[in-house]
Amino acid sequence: MTAFYHLLGNNLIANITNFTVWFAVTFWVYLETKSVFATGMIAGVYLVFTAGFGFWLGSIVDHNAKKVAMLGSSVVSGIFYAISLALLQLWPKEVFTNPYGPHLWVFVLLVMLGVIAGNIRSIALPTLVTILIPEDRRDKANGLVGMVTGIGFLTTSVISGFLVAWGGMVAALGLALVMTVLAFVHLSFVRVDEKRESAHPDAPAEPKRIDLKGTIKVISAVPGLFALIFFATFNNFLGGIFMALLDAYGLSLVSVEIWGLLFGVLSTAFIASGIIISKTGLGKNPIRTLLLVNLITWSVCCVFTLQSSIWLLAAGCFVWMLLGPFAEAAEQTTLQKVVPHERQGRVFGFAQSVEQAASPLTAFLIGPLTQFIVIPFMTDGLGARTIGSWFGTGAPRGMALVFTLAGMVGVIVTLLALKSSYYRDLSQAYAKAPEEEPVEA
């Protein structure tokens, strides 16, 4: 367990570094360009890169020692951050004020590639949980992984703003380089014994390739596993609504300073959920836990914007953030047990690619849909005339209606999933899957 705790701490450093760069470049680009289009594109670029690189990064994790893959992640991130910092110093400042200029987007793409290289860690760490942690304690370990992610998210929401205000992207990239070196040096001294017996000792060694066809075959061999991945994908499709509208809706209720502070406070829910999972686990059937958690969160989504209240919004966001890591840990725990270890990196990468592909699609679609259809509907259209007397009218209430409708759809889909044969099949597959012995680190 000592190695696992060191790996958690190391990933915390890397998460804070990469998330800070992502937040900082978004803030900085907006301050330089005053363009909402540019900041929206950065979010889209991040999610598209995450989806596009997931298969490849997963194969890197499977075909190399996990520690080596994580060290390589730091090296690649450091190289991209160093190049970005050099260009920032060499190019005139004026070129970064044009939201449509090539210099700005070359810079953004290089920075985002450095951030995306850190995703190797998010794929490698769950596979290391399989190696180092006994099966009956993996759900609790996954809770700690979620807590580390939450701490990183909470910390960066504060650090990045101060860094950009104090020294712009020069300060953010400078700190990123220092922290990346520290993470590399620390991990170099962590001893991780990754040797384990293959579940199929007579099987021939696999070639070192992405092998998407083989990965799909492995997923298809587990009844209901594809359904789990597509359910998570559908959740992310609806979750893209939050990416597109939550900040705009929150800022319609309070000032930007209060909204930023409130969001930082609400992020403590990630930490609380990690602590709870690490103590209680996820129960005997994590698939059932995942679906019940989703039922609660989508039910909350139905009501947390029914009235224009920052307190109602804050309560709903807190519940959403508190229960989100339960769903994430439940999916990881399931994959760790039903997927052969030698394939887990590619399966985690496949799941990351498919699931993350949904959010940018929604984020890009929901903005225009809300702006040109739903907001007029709730401003002076049929919606305003029929439910406006109690729901409210205007642009903020149009966004609120989108949240409510998304929650209703989420509840219906989750109830159907609970009644489906896929849920029963995967639950049985999880219960019958053999337990693998952990490697002593």
C-alpha positions as CSV (number, residue, x, y, z in Angstrom):
1,M,0.0,0.0,0.0
2,T,2.9,2.3,0.6
3,A,3.7,2.5,-3.2
4,F,0.0,3.1,-3.9
5,Y,-0.1,6.1,-1.6
6,H,3.1,7.5,-3.2
7,L,1.5,7.1,-6.6
8,L,-1.6,8.9,-5.4
9,G,0.5,11.8,-4.1
10,N,2.5,11.9,-7.3
11,N,-0.7,12.0,-9.4
12,L,-2.0,14.7,-7.2
13,I,1.0,16.9,-8.1
14,A,0.6,16.1,-11.8
15,N,-3.1,16.7,-11.7
16,I,-2.7,20.1,-10.0
17,T,-0.1,21.0,-12.6
18,N,-2.0,20.0,-15.7
19,F,-5.4,21.3,-14.5
20,T,-3.8,24.6,-13.5
21,V,-2.4,25.0,-17.0
22,W,-5.8,24.1,-18.6
23,F,-7.7,26.6,-16.4
24,A,-5.0,29.3,-16.8
25,V,-4.8,29.2,-20.6
26,T,-8.7,29.5,-20.6
27,F,-8.6,32.5,-18.3
28,W,-5.7,34.1,-20.1
29,V,-7.1,33.7,-23.6
30,Y,-10.3,35.3,-22.5
31,L,-8.5,38.2,-20.9
32,E,-6.3,38.7,-24.0
33,T,-9.1,38.3,-26.6
34,K,-12.3,39.0,-24.7
35,S,-13.8,36.2,-26.9
36,V,-16.2,33.7,-25.5
37,F,-15.8,31.8,-28.8
38,A,-12.1,31.3,-28.0
39,T,-12.7,30.0,-24.5
40,G,-15.4,27.6,-25.8
41,M,-13.1,26.3,-28.4
42,I,-10.4,25.6,-25.8
43,A,-12.9,23.4,-23.9
44,G,-13.9,21.7,-27.1
45,V,-10.2,21.1,-28.1
46,Y,-9.5,19.5,-24.7
47,L,-12.4,17.1,-25.0
48,V,-11.7,16.2,-28.6
49,F,-8.1,15.5,-27.8
50,T,-9.1,13.4,-24.8
51,A,-11.4,11.4,-27.0
52,G,-9.0,11.1,-29.9
53,F,-5.9,10.1,-28.0
54,G,-7.6,7.7,-25.6
55,F,-7.1,4.5,-27.7
56,W,-3.4,5.3,-28.3
57,L,-2.6,6.3,-24.7
58,G,-4.3,3.1,-23.4
59,S,-2.1,1.0,-25.7
60,I,1.0,2.8,-24.3
61,V,-0.1,1.9,-20.8
62,D,-0.7,-1.8,-21.7
63,H,2.5,-2.3,-23.6
64,N,4.9,-0.6,-21.1
65,A,5.5,-0.7,-17.4
66,K,3.0,1.6,-15.8
67,K,5.6,3.6,-13.9
68,V,7.6,4.1,-17.2
69,A,4.4,5.3,-18.9
70,M,3.7,7.8,-16.1
71,L,7.3,9.1,-16.2
72,G,7.0,9.4,-20.0
73,S,3.9,11.4,-19.5
74,S,5.8,13.9,-17.3
75,V,8.6,14.2,-19.9
76,V,6.2,14.8,-22.8
77,S,4.2,17.4,-20.8
78,G,7.4,19.2,-19.8
79,I,8.6,19.3,-23.4
80,F,5.3,20.9,-24.6
81,Y,5.2,23.3,-21.7
82,A,8.8,24.4,-22.4
83,I,8.1,24.9,-26.1
84,S,5.0,26.9,-25.3
85,L,6.9,29.1,-22.9
86,A,9.6,29.8,-25.4
87,L,7.0,30.8,-28.1
88,L,5.3,33.0,-25.6
89,Q,8.6,34.9,-25.1
90,L,9.6,35.0,-28.7
91,W,6.4,36.1,-30.4
92,P,5.1,39.7,-30.0
93,K,2.3,40.0,-27.4
94,E,0.0,41.5,-30.0
95,V,-0.4,38.2,-31.8
96,F,-2.2,36.7,-28.8
97,T,-5.0,39.2,-28.8
98,N,-6.5,38.0,-32.1
99,P,-8.9,35.1,-31.3
100,Y,-8.8,34.0,-34.9
101,G,-5.0,34.4,-35.4
102,P,-2.8,31.3,-36.1
103,H,-0.2,32.3,-33.5
104,L,-2.7,32.1,-30.7
105,W,-4.0,28.7,-31.7
106,V,-0.6,27.2,-32.3
107,F,0.2,28.2,-28.8
108,V,-3.1,26.8,-27.4
109,L,-2.7,23.5,-29.2
110,L,0.9,23.0,-27.9
111,V,-0.3,23.8,-24.3
112,M,-3.2,21.4,-24.6
113,L,-1.0,18.6,-25.9
114,G,1.0,19.0,-22.8
115,V,-2.1,18.8,-20.7
116,I,-3.4,15.7,-22.7
117,A,-0.1,13.9,-22.1
118,G,-1.1,13.8,-18.5
119,N,-4.1,11.6,-19.4
120,I,-1.7,8.7,-19.5
121,R,-1.7,8.9,-15.7
122,S,-5.5,8.7,-15.5
123,I,-5.4,5.5,-17.5
124,A,-2.4,4.0,-15.8
125,L,-3.5,4.6,-12.2
126,P,-6.6,2.4,-12.3
127,T,-4.5,-0.5,-13.8
128,L,-2.1,0.0,-10.9
129,V,-5.0,-0.3,-8.5
130,T,-5.7,-3.7,-10.0
131,I,-2.0,-4.7,-9.5
132,L,-1.5,-3.4,-6.0
133,I,-4.8,-3.6,-4.2
134,P,-6.8,-6.7,-3.2
135,E,-10.1,-7.1,-5.1
136,D,-12.3,-6.6,-2.0
137,R,-10.6,-3.2,-1.3
138,R,-10.4,-1.8,-4.8
139,D,-13.6,0.2,-4.6
140,K,-12.2,2.0,-1.6
141,A,-8.9,2.6,-3.4
142,N,-10.9,4.0,-6.4
143,G,-12.6,6.4,-4.0
144,L,-9.2,7.7,-3.0
145,V,-8.3,8.2,-6.7
146,G,-11.5,10.2,-7.1
147,M,-10.6,12.3,-4.0
148,V,-7.2,13.1,-5.5
149,T,-8.9,14.3,-8.7
150,G,-11.3,16.4,-6.6
151,I,-8.4,18.0,-4.6
152,G,-6.6,18.8,-7.8
153,F,-9.8,20.4,-9.3
154,L,-10.4,22.4,-6.1
155,T,-6.8,23.6,-5.9
156,T,-6.5,24.6,-9.5
157,S,-9.7,26.6,-9.5
158,V,-7.9,28.9,-7.0
159,I,-4.3,28.7,-8.1
160,S,-4.8,29.4,-11.8
161,G,-6.7,32.6,-11.2
162,F,-4.0,34.1,-9.0
163,L,-1.3,33.0,-11.3
164,V,-2.8,34.6,-14.4
165,A,-3.6,37.8,-12.5
166,W,0.0,37.9,-11.1
167,G,2.1,36.8,-14.1
168,G,-0.1,35.6,-17.0
169,M,0.8,32.4,-18.8
170,V,4.5,33.0,-18.2
171,A,3.9,32.4,-14.5
172,A,1.6,29.4,-15.1
173,L,3.9,27.6,-17.5
174,G,6.9,28.4,-15.3
175,L,5.3,26.8,-12.3
176,A,4.1,23.9,-14.5
177,L,7.7,23.1,-15.6
178,V,8.9,23.2,-12.0
179,M,6.1,20.9,-10.7
180,T,6.5,18.5,-13.6
181,V,10.1,18.1,-12.8
182,L,9.3,17.5,-9.1
183,A,6.7,14.9,-10.1
184,F,9.2,13.1,-12.3
185,V,11.9,13.1,-9.7
186,H,9.6,11.8,-7.0
187,L,8.2,9.0,-9.1
188,S,11.7,8.0,-10.1
189,F,12.3,6.9,-6.5
190,V,9.0,5.1,-6.0
191,R,9.4,1.3,-6.2
192,V,6.5,-0.3,-8.0
193,D,6.6,-4.1,-8.5
194,E,4.4,-4.7,-11.5
195,K,5.3,-8.3,-12.1
196,R,2.3,-10.7,-12.0
197,E,1.3,-14.0,-13.4
198,S,-0.8,-13.9,-16.5
199,A,-4.4,-15.1,-16.2
200,H,-3.7,-17.1,-19.4
201,P,-0.1,-18.3,-19.1
202,D,-0.2,-20.4,-22.3
203,A,-1.5,-17.6,-24.4
204,P,1.0,-16.1,-26.9
205,A,2.4,-12.7,-26.1
206,E,0.4,-9.9,-27.7
207,P,2.0,-7.6,-30.3
208,K,2.7,-4.1,-29.2
209,R,-0.1,-2.3,-31.1
210,I,-3.3,-0.5,-30.4
211,D,-5.4,-3.5,-31.6
212,L,-8.8,-1.8,-31.5
213,K,-10.4,-4.9,-32.9
214,G,-9.0,-7.0,-30.1
215,T,-10.1,-4.5,-27.5
216,I,-13.7,-4.5,-28.8
217,K,-13.6,-8.3,-28.8
218,V,-12.6,-8.3,-25.1
219,I,-15.4,-5.8,-24.2
220,S,-17.9,-7.8,-26.2
221,A,-17.0,-11.0,-24.3
222,V,-18.3,-9.6,-21.0
223,P,-22.1,-9.5,-21.1
224,G,-23.4,-6.0,-20.6
225,L,-20.0,-4.2,-20.6
226,F,-20.6,-2.3,-23.8
227,A,-24.0,-1.2,-22.3
228,L,-22.1,0.2,-19.3
229,I,-19.7,2.2,-21.5
230,F,-22.6,3.5,-23.7
231,F,-24.6,4.4,-20.5
232,A,-21.6,6.4,-19.3
233,T,-21.4,8.0,-22.8
234,F,-25.0,9.0,-22.7
235,N,-24.5,10.5,-19.2
236,N,-21.6,12.5,-20.6
237,F,-23.8,13.6,-23.6
238,L,-26.3,15.1,-21.1
239,G,-23.4,16.3,-18.9
240,G,-22.2,18.4,-21.8
241,I,-25.1,20.7,-21.0
242,F,-23.4,21.6,-17.8
243,M,-20.2,22.5,-19.6
244,A,-22.1,24.7,-22.0
245,L,-24.6,26.4,-19.7
246,L,-23.7,26.1,-16.0
247,D,-21.3,29.1,-15.8
248,A,-23.6,31.3,-17.9
249,Y,-26.6,30.4,-15.7
250,G,-24.6,30.9,-12.4
251,L,-23.4,34.2,-13.6
252,S,-26.9,35.3,-14.3
253,L,-27.6,34.9,-10.6
254,V,-24.4,36.3,-8.9
255,S,-21.2,38.2,-9.8
256,V,-18.2,36.5,-11.3
257,E,-16.2,36.8,-8.0
258,I,-19.0,35.1,-5.9
259,W,-19.5,32.4,-8.6
260,G,-15.8,31.6,-8.7
261,L,-15.6,31.4,-4.9
262,L,-18.8,29.4,-4.6
263,F,-17.6,26.9,-7.2
264,G,-14.4,26.4,-5.3
265,V,-16.3,25.7,-2.1
266,L,-18.6,23.3,-3.9
267,S,-15.7,21.4,-5.2
268,T,-15.0,20.1,-1.7
269,A,-17.8,17.7,-2.4
270,F,-15.3,15.7,-4.6
271,I,-13.1,15.4,-1.5
272,A,-15.9,14.4,0.8
273,S,-17.1,11.7,-1.6
274,G,-13.6,10.2,-1.9
275,I,-13.3,10.0,1.9
276,I,-16.8,8.3,2.1
277,I,-16.0,5.8,-0.6
278,S,-12.6,5.0,1.0
279,K,-14.4,4.2,4.2
280,T,-17.5,2.4,3.1
281,G,-16.8,1.1,-0.4
282,L,-19.4,0.7,-3.1
283,G,-21.3,-2.4,-1.9
284,K,-21.4,-5.9,-3.4
285,N,-22.7,-4.7,-6.7
286,P,-21.0,-1.5,-7.9
287,I,-23.1,-1.5,-11.1
288,R,-26.3,-1.1,-9.0
289,T,-24.5,1.7,-7.1
290,L,-23.7,3.5,-10.3
291,L,-27.2,3.4,-11.6
292,L,-28.8,4.5,-8.2
293,V,-26.3,7.4,-8.0
294,N,-27.3,8.4,-11.5
295,L,-31.0,8.2,-10.6
296,I,-30.4,10.6,-7.7
297,T,-28.2,13.1,-9.7
298,W,-30.6,13.3,-12.6
299,S,-33.5,13.7,-10.2
300,V,-31.7,16.6,-8.6
301,C,-31.1,18.0,-12.1
302,C,-34.8,18.1,-12.6
303,V,-35.4,20.5,-9.7
304,F,-32.2,22.6,-9.0
305,T,-33.1,25.3,-11.5
306,L,-36.9,25.3,-11.1
307,Q,-36.6,28.7,-9.4
308,S,-34.0,31.5,-9.8
309,S,-32.2,30.8,-6.6
310,I,-28.4,30.6,-6.1
311,W,-28.9,28.5,-3.0
312,L,-31.0,26.0,-4.9
313,L,-28.4,25.9,-7.6
314,A,-25.6,25.5,-5.1
315,A,-27.3,22.6,-3.3
316,G,-27.9,20.9,-6.6
317,C,-24.3,21.3,-7.8
318,F,-23.1,20.0,-4.4
319,V,-25.1,16.8,-4.7
320,W,-23.9,16.4,-8.3
321,M,-20.3,16.8,-7.3
322,L,-20.7,14.6,-4.3
323,L,-22.2,11.6,-6.1
324,G,-20.2,11.9,-9.4
325,P,-17.1,10.1,-8.0
326,F,-19.3,7.2,-6.8
327,A,-20.3,6.6,-10.4
328,E,-16.7,7.0,-11.6
329,A,-15.3,4.6,-9.0
330,A,-18.1,2.1,-9.7
331,E,-17.2,2.0,-13.4
332,Q,-13.5,1.6,-12.6
333,T,-14.1,-1.1,-10.0
334,T,-16.2,-3.1,-12.5
335,L,-13.7,-2.8,-15.3
336,Q,-10.8,-3.8,-13.0
337,K,-12.6,-7.1,-12.2
338,V,-14.2,-8.2,-15.4
339,V,-11.4,-7.2,-17.9
340,P,-8.1,-9.1,-18.1
341,H,-5.3,-7.0,-16.6
342,E,-3.2,-7.2,-19.7
343,R,-6.0,-5.5,-21.6
344,Q,-7.1,-2.9,-19.0
345,G,-5.1,0.0,-20.3
346,R,-6.7,-0.3,-23.8
347,V,-10.2,-0.9,-22.3
348,F,-9.8,2.2,-20.0
349,G,-8.5,4.2,-23.0
350,F,-11.4,3.0,-25.2
351,A,-13.9,3.9,-22.5
352,Q,-12.3,7.3,-22.1
353,S,-12.4,8.0,-25.9
354,V,-16.0,6.9,-26.4
355,E,-17.3,8.5,-23.2
356,Q,-15.5,11.8,-23.6
357,A,-16.5,12.1,-27.3
358,A,-20.1,12.8,-26.2
359,S,-19.5,16.0,-24.1
360,P,-18.0,18.2,-26.7
361,L,-20.7,17.2,-29.1
362,T,-23.4,18.4,-26.7
363,A,-21.3,21.5,-25.7
364,F,-21.1,22.6,-29.3
365,L,-24.8,21.9,-30.1
366,I,-26.5,23.0,-26.9
367,G,-25.3,26.6,-27.0
368,P,-26.9,27.5,-30.4
369,L,-30.0,25.4,-29.6
370,T,-30.5,27.2,-26.3
371,Q,-29.7,30.6,-27.7
372,F,-31.9,30.5,-30.8
373,I,-34.7,28.1,-29.8
374,V,-35.1,27.7,-26.0
375,I,-34.4,31.2,-24.9
376,P,-36.9,32.8,-27.3
377,F,-39.4,30.1,-26.3
378,M,-39.1,31.2,-22.7
379,T,-38.8,34.9,-23.4
380,D,-41.8,35.8,-25.5
381,G,-42.8,32.4,-27.0
382,L,-45.2,29.6,-26.1
383,G,-43.2,28.6,-23.0
384,A,-43.3,32.0,-21.5
385,R,-47.0,32.2,-22.0
386,T,-47.8,28.7,-20.6
387,I,-45.4,28.2,-17.7
388,G,-43.7,31.6,-17.4
389,S,-46.1,32.7,-14.6
390,W,-44.4,30.3,-12.1
391,F,-41.2,29.1,-13.9
392,G,-40.1,32.6,-14.9
393,T,-39.2,34.1,-18.3
394,G,-36.1,35.4,-20.0
395,A,-32.7,34.0,-21.0
396,P,-31.8,32.6,-17.6
397,R,-35.1,30.7,-17.4
398,G,-34.5,29.3,-20.9
399,M,-31.2,27.8,-19.7
400,A,-33.0,26.6,-16.6
401,L,-35.5,24.7,-18.7
402,V,-32.7,22.9,-20.6
403,F,-31.4,21.6,-17.3
404,T,-34.8,20.5,-16.2
405,L,-35.5,18.6,-19.4
406,A,-32.0,17.0,-19.4
407,G,-32.7,15.8,-15.8
408,M,-36.0,14.2,-16.9
409,V,-34.4,12.4,-19.8
410,G,-31.6,11.2,-17.5
411,V,-34.1,9.8,-15.0
412,I,-36.0,7.9,-17.7
413,V,-32.9,6.4,-19.2
414,T,-31.5,5.4,-15.8
415,L,-34.8,3.7,-14.9
416,L,-34.8,1.8,-18.2
417,A,-31.2,0.7,-17.5
418,L,-32.1,-0.6,-14.1
419,K,-34.8,-2.8,-15.7
420,S,-32.6,-3.9,-18.6
421,S,-31.2,-7.4,-19.2
422,Y,-27.8,-5.7,-19.7
423,Y,-27.7,-4.6,-16.1
424,R,-28.6,-8.1,-14.9
425,D,-26.0,-9.7,-17.2
426,L,-23.2,-7.4,-16.2
427,S,-24.0,-7.8,-12.5
428,Q,-23.8,-11.6,-12.9
429,A,-20.5,-11.3,-14.8
430,Y,-19.1,-9.1,-12.1
431,A,-20.2,-11.6,-9.3
432,K,-18.7,-14.6,-11.2
433,A,-15.4,-12.9,-12.3
434,P,-12.4,-14.5,-10.6
435,E,-10.5,-12.5,-8.0
436,E,-6.9,-11.7,-8.9
437,E,-4.2,-11.6,-6.2
438,P,-2.5,-8.2,-5.9
439,V,1.3,-7.8,-6.3
440,E,3.1,-6.8,-3.1
441,A,4.7,-3.4,-3.7
